[in-house]
Amino acid sequence: MMETEYLKRCFGNCLAQALAEVAKIQPSDPIEYLAHWLYHYRKTAKAKEKERQEKIQLQQEYDNSLEETKMAEMLKQEEYEIQQKYERCHQENPPPSSCD
């Protein structure tokens, strides 16, 4: 039973797909064909996983950039409001008095 769980965990349905392909094609050297099929499957699976990880990273970078942009806009707005308040204060009360 433990061997079955191990095989399921390691191969999933990959091995079943590979054996089905061997049965369908019926190559002259089924062992070599199976080996190449499994190697190609693994190579493809690694490439897909790498692509998936890169997409996740790009999305995170995009989200971070968006958040930084929002923060910069908020700071710009806050700076503008402070500047407006400062100008109003100095129009009403010219220096040397302090309006801070």
N, C-alpha and C positions, 0 to 999 in steps of 0.2 A: 504493500500500500504506500509506503514512504517513497518507493521508487517511482510510482505513478505520479505522486504529487510533485516530486522533483522534476520529472519529465514535463509535466504540465507547466510548471513554473518556468522552466528553462526554454522550452520550445513552443509553448502555447499551441496554436494550430499550425505552426510553421512546418513541423515534421509531417503532419497529415497532408498538407498542401504539397510538400516535396514528394512524398510517396505517391500521391495521386498523379502528379506530373510524370513521375517515372513510369507508372502503370499506363498512362495515356500515350507517352512517347515511345516506350519500350526500346530504349537505346541499347546498342550492342554491349556497352559497358555501363550497367546501371549504377554501380558503385561510384565510378568516376563522375557520371552525370549527376548523381545525388550530391556528391561532394561539391561540384561546381555550382549546382543550384543553391545549396545551403550557403556557400560562400557569397554568392551574388545576393541572396536574400539578406544576409547579415550586413553586407556592404551597403545595400539600399536602406536597410533599417537604420543603420548608423547615420547615414546622410540625412534621412528624414528627421531623426531625433535632433541632429545638429541644426537643421533648418528650423525646427520647432523652437529650440532654445534661442536661436538668433531672433526669431520673431518675438518671443517673449521679452528678450532684452531690448529690442527696438521699441516695443510697446511701452516698456518701463521708462526708457529714455524719453520717449515722446510725452508720456504722462508727466514726467519730472519737468520737462521743458515747458509744458503747458502750465504747470503749477508755478514755475519760476516767472513765467510771463504774467500770470495773474497777480503774483506778489509784486512784481515790478510796477504793474498798472495801479495796484492799490497804493503803493508807496508814492507813485507819481501823483495820484489823486490827493493823497494826504499832504504831500508837499505843496500842491497847488492851493489846497484849502488853508494851510498855514500861511502861505504867501498872501492870499486874499485877506485873511484876518489881520495880518501884519500891516498891509496897506490901508485897510479900513481904520485900524487903530491909529496909524500915523496921520491919516487925513483928519481924523477927529481931534487928535492931540498931537500936534507937531512936537518933535524932540525939544528939549532934553528929557521930558517925562518918559517913563517906561510903561509899556502896555503889555508886557509878557505875562 
